[in-house]
């Protein structure tokens, strides 16, 4: 049996811990730092995922066998390299491979090298910003600006107005709108289609494809308003059929894994492919090197296989020999968020969850314990996941059970899956 430390504090980490808790191969689960929900299935530790010395002290004190890295920042900052040759196995790639998420220009160069379909792009810095202005003038249709580095999911702008696009390019590069992340900006071709997310667990040679999902980022109904970390997800989206997935495997997954192998990247973990279906042809919008949130809360509950067993096989280089069984039912996840999110919001609002909730899973995200109460502690507070024969029935269950949850200013979208 194995002790596992899950780094992070969101709904993704609660969902992963919930699944690992069901494995006979799991002994104790620790979360760093975790939330009020993770405290009910494991032990929360007061540590920062970016303080590798704190993490290492916890590994020694609690005899941790595996570290599962939830968010991207520790991976991009080299946590896997830090623990290489130490007494623990990390689920997540090394720093070099983590640049697939940490740098848009790095990812685009990788895709170009290995013939992986994506948008045409140009890199712009302070030195060639005038070229960026010229490119904006020549561009037909919407202009896509991407901060090269990590910007907490907020570094992508899609703009129709050319003058505004030039202002935003200047704000990103000259005025450091996203800090160091936008010292370099990638101007990309706009791809018109419907987005979806594919998740793979790979040991750098073999891989297993996890359930597919589609998430919804904007705060308002009908995908309007500001971008958020994610307001809900559906798994599987009905338009992702076997014909499309065959193209995804052949044109995107296999050349990506081959490229990881050719580059001799240390990669034992998840690849999240943010994809778009353009007239039946899948193209990559972005790579992530960890699971997404809130997709995890829809994807992980659909996996019937033992997740801890998958992690053990992953580190033995035998992921190809693992058996991955998936529930056929559709999962629908709806996020409950604080009033004002994704802009300023208040914390510390008491949460009540009726014990009569049935046939839905409630994953904690931005929550914490305060005395005997559970209170809000973030913009995205809870994720409610339900199953159904299709996304309509699954969503109805989630919405019915959301009526049994209360905190001041609670907001959620009622139209997740509206475009399916």
C-alpha positions, 0 to 999 in steps of 0.5 A: 500500500502507498501513501500519496501527497496531492499538491493543490487546494481545488476541486481537481485535487478533491476529485483525485483524492476521492478516487484514490481513496477507493483504491485498495493500493492506497494507504494514507492520502495527504493534501498540501494544502487542501481544503475543507472537503479534502480534510474529510478523506485525508490529512491536510498539511500546511505547506505551499506546493511551490516550496519544495523544501516544505514538500520534502519535509512532508515526504520524509515525515509522513513516509510519502511514496507518490506526489501527485501534482495538481496545478501547473506552477510547481511542474513548470518550476521543476518539482519533478527535477527536485525530487529525482533520485529521492525516495518519492515518485512524482506524477508530473513531467520534468521542468523541460517538458513542462515548458509545453504549458509554461511557454506558448512559443516552446509548445508551438515550436514543438508542434511545428517540429513534429507536424502536429496540427495547430494555429499559425503563429508569430512571436512578438517581443519588445524588440519587434513589436512594430512587426506585431502591429503590422501583422494585426493590420494584415490579419483578417478576422479576429486577432488572438494574443497569447501571453507566452508564460503562465498567466493563471488562465487569463493570458489569452485575448481574442479581439475583433477591433484592430486598434484595441488589439494594438493597445492590448499588445502594447499593454501586454509587452510594454506595460507588462499586463501579465507580468513576466508572462507577457514579455513575449506574446504569441499572435495566433491565427484564429481557429473557428470551431468547437473546443474539447479536451482530451486527457492522456496518462503517459510514461513517455513511451506508452499512454492511456486515453482518459475520458474526453470532456468539454469545459465552459470558461465564461462567467455568463450564460451563453458563454458571455462575460469574463473568462474564469478558471472554468464554470462547468464541464461535460464528459463526454461531449456528444460530438466527439465520436470515434472518427474524430478520436481516431484523428486525434490519436493519429495526428496529435496524441501519437506524434506528441508522445513520440516527440516527448520520447525523441526529446528524451523528456522525463515525462510520467504524468498527464497531458491535457490537450486543449483541442478545437474541431475545425470542420472535422479536423482536430487542432491543438489550441494548447497543451497543459501538463496536468489535469484541468479544472473543472474537467477533472471533476467530470472525467475522474468519476467516470473512470472505473479502473483503479487510479492508484494502480494506473500510477504504479504502472506509470512509474514502472513504464507499463502504462500500456499494459494497464486496463482502463475501464470507463463508465458509459454514462455522461457526467455533468459538473457545475461550479458554484462561485462567489459573488463578484468572481472572477473579479473581486469577491469576499471570502468567509461566507458560511456554506450549508450543504443539505444531507439529503443530496443524492446521486450527485458528488460535491467536490470542494474547491475554494473552501476551508474550516472555520471553527465548526463551519465550512466557509468560502475561501476562493472564487470557485467554491464547490463543484457538483457532478452528476451522471445521466444517460445524456448531458441533459439528464445529468445536468438536471440532477446537478441543478436539482441538488444545487438547490440544496446548497447555500452560501451568500452570493452563490452564483452558477451557470444553468446552461452548461452544455447549451451548445451541444 
